[in-house]
Amino acid sequence: MENWTMSGRTSSITYEILGFNDAGESMNYKNCRTANEICDRSTKIITFIDLAGHKKYMKTTVFGLAALHPDFAMLCVDAPTGIVDTTREHLSLAITLGLPVFVIINKIDACSEVTIQQTIECLTSLLKHGDGFVQFKPYFIQNEGDLIKAADIFVEKNICPILPVSCVTGQNIDLLKKFLNILPPRLSSSEQEILSQLPVEYRIDHIYTNNTSNEVVVGGTLRSGTIHEGDSFLVGPMSDGRFVPTKVATIERYRVPRRIVRAGQAASLSLLDIESSRLRKGMVLVSPAVNPEACYEFVAEISLTMHHTNTPIHKGFETTVQIENIRQTAVIIDMNIDELYANEKAIVTFRFKTRCEYVLEDARLIFRSGQQTKGNGRVIKVFSQNQQNTTT
């Protein structure tokens, strides 16, 4: 298999951080030796989650967008290549998940002004007219005044900021850094405080093996609540639907030891009293007071993605469903209509094929067939294992 450093294709999820100090100066590995030093010298930290751009790795990209809960989506468009099918796919996915999107047109040094203008025109048309998704007004950033206004309004005004850059000549890289520095967080401090007071819901998206310790290290995102070192929780669901007790031994964020993690933050946790063989991606760590229940079946309101749908779906349709950090094959066992076509909505009941999962009402979902996204929706009802739908 060709290594990604040779092919230039990202095939897995990678992370990196960028910091800014009080003066707005960027803190990275040019002026800091370690991630710890970047954190110590910064008053603002941005985490970049690099997702695969090639269609071969679409399921990895879908998982990253749905499970890792980024605040924003930075869509990178290759200026010489222009708009391709994966550009439309990634834009549609980000919008489906409710992410504000801004576009970076890269490699403007590698093509003519005519080619750049053609790429901009295709991008503008895609944003203005949509492709089965919400229309956006392109907003081109040319100076500091533009980027200040863009950062302030684009989340709420259906604005899509666009910035052409070159990593070779450095053109507009300073504007990109300033834009990232002034970009406000999606959650205000008061909203984050409210989430932090709720029961803990930590979504596991990675399991790390450590043969030299009795601890199991997991990676994930804290959706609600607050976790301290030494706290006890339930983790699951196991293959039989049960949730079992565990204890948090240590916490790391940005590769730096911490004593606490709050809602909205990603962190790695080392867990006690649980074997790594019992854990998997898609599990959750929750407060015992939640009394969590696993499910095989749930009801969702769904719609089809217009640009990939040539045939309708019906009862018995089998698809890969992504809900938060959950990715599993499911079957439609009931529908409120006989067939669902593009631009239509339906209420359907899904049943997981392999194992039960921890699904909550109002969660967004994406369902795929092969490498193509078929549709999206929202969970409106969950059946616990003891309340399975009578249509089965």
C-alpha positions in Angstrom: 0.0 0.0 0.0 1.3 3.4 -0.9 2.2 5.5 2.1 0.1 8.7 2.4 3.4 10.8 2.6 4.2 9.4 -0.9 0.8 9.7 -2.4 -0.2 13.0 -0.8 -3.5 11.5 0.2 -4.7 11.7 3.8 -6.2 8.2 4.7 -6.7 8.6 8.5 -7.7 11.3 11.0 -4.8 13.4 12.2 -4.7 16.3 14.7 -2.5 19.4 15.1 -2.8 22.5 17.2 -2.1 26.2 16.6 -1.9 28.8 19.4 -2.2 32.5 19.6 -0.9 34.8 22.3 -2.4 38.1 23.6 -0.7 40.0 20.8 -2.3 37.8 18.1 1.0 36.2 17.3 0.8 32.5 16.2 2.4 29.9 18.4 3.5 26.8 16.5 6.6 24.5 16.1 8.5 27.4 14.5 8.7 29.2 17.9 7.8 26.3 20.3 9.5 23.0 20.7 6.5 21.0 22.1 2.7 21.0 22.3 3.1 21.7 26.0 5.0 24.9 25.2 2.4 25.9 22.6 -0.3 25.6 25.2 1.7 27.4 27.9 2.5 30.4 25.7 -1.0 30.7 24.1 -4.2 32.4 25.2 -6.2 30.7 22.4 -5.7 27.2 21.0 -7.2 25.9 17.7 -7.3 22.2 17.1 -7.1 21.1 13.4 -8.6 17.8 12.5 -7.3 16.7 9.1 -9.8 14.5 7.3 -9.3 12.5 4.1 -10.2 14.3 0.9 -10.1 11.3 -1.5 -13.4 9.5 -2.1 -11.8 6.2 -1.3 -11.7 7.3 2.4 -15.1 8.9 2.6 -16.2 6.8 5.5 -13.2 8.1 7.5 -14.2 11.7 6.7 -17.9 11.1 7.6 -16.8 9.6 10.9 -14.5 12.6 11.7 -17.2 15.1 10.9 -19.9 13.3 12.9 -18.0 11.9 15.8 -15.4 14.6 16.6 -17.8 17.6 16.6 -15.7 20.3 15.1 -16.9 23.9 15.5 -16.2 24.8 11.9 -15.4 23.1 8.6 -12.5 24.5 6.6 -13.1 23.2 3.0 -9.8 23.2 1.0 -10.2 23.5 -2.7 -7.3 22.9 -5.1 -7.2 25.9 -7.5 -5.8 24.0 -10.5 -8.2 21.1 -10.1 -11.3 23.1 -9.2 -14.6 21.8 -8.0 -14.9 18.0 -8.1 -17.5 15.5 -6.8 -15.8 15.1 -3.4 -16.0 18.9 -3.0 -19.8 18.8 -3.3 -19.9 15.7 -1.1 -17.8 17.3 1.7 -19.7 20.6 1.5 -23.0 18.7 1.8 -21.8 16.7 4.7 -20.7 19.7 6.7 -24.0 21.5 6.1 -26.0 18.4 7.0 -24.2 18.3 10.3 -24.9 22.0 10.9 -21.3 23.2 10.6 -20.5 26.7 9.5 -18.2 26.4 6.4 -15.4 28.6 5.1 -13.4 27.8 2.0 -9.7 28.1 1.4 -8.6 28.0 -2.3 -5.1 26.7 -2.2 -2.2 26.4 -4.7 -3.1 29.7 -6.4 0.6 29.9 -7.3 0.3 26.8 -9.5 -2.1 28.0 -12.1 -3.0 31.0 -14.2 -5.4 33.8 -13.2 -7.9 32.4 -15.7 -7.9 29.0 -14.0 -8.3 30.6 -10.6 -11.2 32.6 -11.8 -12.9 29.5 -13.3 -12.5 27.7 -10.0 -14.0 30.7 -8.1 -16.9 30.9 -10.6 -17.7 27.2 -10.1 -17.5 27.5 -6.3 -19.7 30.6 -6.3 -22.3 28.8 -8.4 -22.3 25.8 -6.1 -22.7 28.0 -3.0 -25.4 30.2 -4.5 -27.6 27.6 -6.2 -26.9 24.7 -3.8 -26.8 21.0 -4.8 -29.6 19.7 -2.7 -28.5 21.8 0.3 -28.9 25.3 1.7 -27.7 28.1 -0.5 -24.9 30.4 0.7 -23.7 33.9 -0.2 -20.0 33.8 -1.0 -18.0 36.4 0.9 -14.5 37.0 -0.5 -11.8 38.1 2.0 -9.3 40.5 0.5 -8.2 42.5 3.5 -8.4 42.7 7.3 -11.7 44.6 7.3 -13.2 41.8 5.3 -12.0 39.0 7.6 -13.2 40.8 10.7 -16.7 41.2 9.2 -16.7 37.6 8.0 -15.7 36.1 11.3 -18.5 38.2 13.0 -21.4 37.4 10.7 -20.9 34.2 8.8 -22.2 31.8 11.4 -25.7 33.4 11.5 -26.1 35.0 8.0 -25.6 32.0 5.6 -22.3 33.5 4.6 -19.4 31.4 3.3 -16.1 33.2 3.6 -13.6 32.4 0.8 -9.9 33.1 0.9 -7.4 32.2 -1.9 -3.9 31.3 -0.5 -0.5 30.0 -1.5 1.6 27.9 0.9 4.5 28.4 -1.5 4.6 32.1 -1.8 2.8 32.8 1.5 0.2 34.9 -0.2 -2.8 35.6 2.2 -1.4 33.2 4.8 -1.2 36.1 7.3 -4.9 36.8 6.6 -5.8 33.2 7.2 -4.0 33.2 10.6 -5.7 36.4 11.6 -9.1 35.0 10.6 -8.5 31.9 12.7 -7.4 34.0 15.7 -10.5 36.2 15.7 -12.9 33.4 14.9 -15.2 33.1 17.9 -16.0 29.7 19.5 -19.4 28.1 18.6 -20.4 27.9 22.2 -20.3 31.0 24.4 -18.9 30.7 27.9 -22.4 30.7 29.4 -23.5 28.0 27.0 -20.5 25.9 27.8 -21.1 26.4 31.5 -24.7 25.1 31.1 -23.5 22.0 29.2 -20.8 21.4 31.9 -23.5 21.2 34.6 -25.3 18.3 32.8 -24.6 14.6 33.4 -21.4 13.3 31.7 -21.7 11.9 28.1 -18.2 11.2 26.7 -18.2 9.6 23.2 -15.3 7.2 22.6 -13.8 7.4 19.1 -10.4 5.7 19.6 -9.0 2.9 21.7 -5.3 2.9 22.5 -3.5 -0.3 23.6 -0.9 -0.1 26.4 0.6 -3.5 27.3 2.8 -2.0 30.0 -0.1 -0.9 32.2 -3.3 -2.1 33.6 -5.0 1.0 32.4 -6.9 1.3 29.1 -6.5 4.6 27.2 -9.5 5.9 25.1 -9.9 9.1 23.0 -13.1 11.0 22.6 -15.1 14.1 22.9 -17.0 15.2 26.0 -20.5 16.1 24.8 -21.8 17.2 28.3 -20.7 17.3 31.9 -17.3 17.6 33.6 -14.8 14.8 34.2 -12.2 14.9 36.9 -9.4 12.5 37.7 -10.7 9.8 39.9 -14.4 10.1 38.8 -16.4 6.9 38.4 -18.7 6.2 35.4 -20.4 3.6 33.3 -19.0 2.5 30.0 -20.8 0.6 27.2 -22.9 -0.8 25.7 -21.3 -4.2 25.8 -22.3 -6.9 23.4 -25.3 -7.8 25.7 -26.4 -4.2 26.1 -25.0 -3.7 29.6 -23.0 -0.8 30.9 -20.2 -1.6 33.3 -18.4 0.5 35.9 -15.0 2.1 35.4 -12.9 4.8 36.9 -10.9 7.7 35.2 -7.2 7.4 36.3 -5.6 10.2 34.3 -6.6 12.8 31.6 -4.7 14.3 28.7 -5.5 17.2 26.4 -3.2 18.4 23.6 -0.7 15.7 24.8 -0.5 17.5 28.1 -1.7 16.0 31.5 -4.8 17.7 32.9 -6.9 17.2 36.0 -10.3 18.1 34.4 -12.1 18.1 31.0 -15.2 20.1 30.3 -18.1 19.8 27.9 -17.1 20.5 24.3 -13.5 19.4 24.8 -11.7 16.4 23.3 -9.4 14.4 25.6 -7.8 11.1 26.2 -8.7 9.2 29.4 -7.0 6.3 31.0 -9.6 3.9 32.5 -9.3 1.4 35.3 -11.2 -1.9 36.0 -11.9 -2.6 32.3 -10.2 -4.7 29.6 -9.3 -3.1 26.3 -10.8 -6.1 24.5 -14.3 -5.2 25.8 -14.1 -1.6 24.4 -14.7 -0.3 20.8 -15.3 2.9 18.9 -18.9 3.9 19.3 -19.2 3.4 23.0 -19.9 6.0 25.6 -18.8 6.9 29.1 -21.8 8.2 31.1 -22.8 9.2 34.6 -24.5 6.4 36.5 -27.4 8.7 37.3 -28.3 8.7 33.6 -29.3 5.0 33.8 -28.3 4.4 30.2 -30.1 2.0 27.9 -28.9 0.5 24.7 -31.1 0.1 21.6 -31.3 -1.9 18.4 -34.1 0.1 16.9 -34.8 3.8 16.5 -37.1 6.1 14.4 -35.8 8.9 12.3 -37.0 11.5 9.9 -34.8 11.3 6.8 -34.4 12.8 3.4 -32.3 11.8 0.4 -29.2 13.6 -0.9 -30.3 14.8 -4.3 -27.0 14.7 -6.2 -26.4 10.9 -5.4 -30.0 9.6 -5.6 -31.1 7.9 -8.8 -33.4 5.3 -7.3 -35.8 5.4 -4.4 -35.3 3.6 -1.1 -38.0 1.4 0.5 -38.6 -1.0 3.4 -35.7 -3.5 3.6 -33.1 -1.0 2.4 -29.8 -1.8 4.0 -27.3 1.1 4.6 -24.4 2.2 6.8 -25.6 4.6 9.4 -23.4 7.2 11.2 -24.8 8.7 14.4 -22.3 10.7 16.5 -19.4 8.2 17.0 -21.6 5.2 16.0 -21.0 3.6 12.6 -22.9 0.4 11.8 -25.0 -1.3 9.1 -28.8 -0.9 9.7 -31.9 -2.0 7.9 -35.1 0.0 7.3 -37.8 -2.2 8.9 -40.7 0.3 8.6 -41.6 3.4 6.6 -44.6 5.8 6.6 -44.5 5.7 2.7 -43.9 3.0 0.2 -40.9 4.6 -1.5 -38.7 7.6 -0.8 -37.4 9.8 -3.6 -35.0 12.8 -3.7 -36.5 16.0 -2.3 -38.9 14.0 -0.1 -39.0 13.2 3.6 -40.1 10.1 5.4 -40.4 8.7 8.9 -38.5 5.4 9.0 -37.6 2.8 11.6 -34.0 1.5 11.5 -32.7 -1.7 13.1 -28.9 -2.2 13.7 -27.7 -5.5 12.2 -24.8 -6.4 14.5 -25.1 -5.0 18.0 -27.0 -2.5 20.1 -25.8 1.1 20.5 -26.4 4.1 22.7 -28.5 6.5 20.7 -30.2 9.6 21.9 -33.2 11.4 20.5 -32.5 14.5 18.3 -29.1 13.2 17.2 -28.2 13.9 13.6 -27.6 10.9 11.3 -26.0 10.3 7.9 -26.5 7.1 5.9 -24.3 5.9 3.1 -24.1 3.2 0.4 -20.6 2.3 -0.6 -18.6 5.5 -0.8 -21.6 7.7 -1.5 -23.8 9.5 1.0 -27.4 8.5 0.4 -29.2 10.8 2.8 -29.4 12.3 6.3 -31.9 12.9 9.0 -32.6 13.2 12.7 -33.5 10.6 15.4 -37.0 11.3 16.8 -37.6 8.2 18.9 -35.4 5.4 20.4 -36.6 1.9 21.5 -34.7 0.4 24.3 -33.9 -3.3 24.1 -37.1 -4.0 26.2 -39.2 -1.7 24.0 -38.5 -2.9 20.5 -41.0 -1.7 17.8 -43.8 -4.2 17.2 -43.2 -4.0 13.4 -40.2 -6.3 13.7 
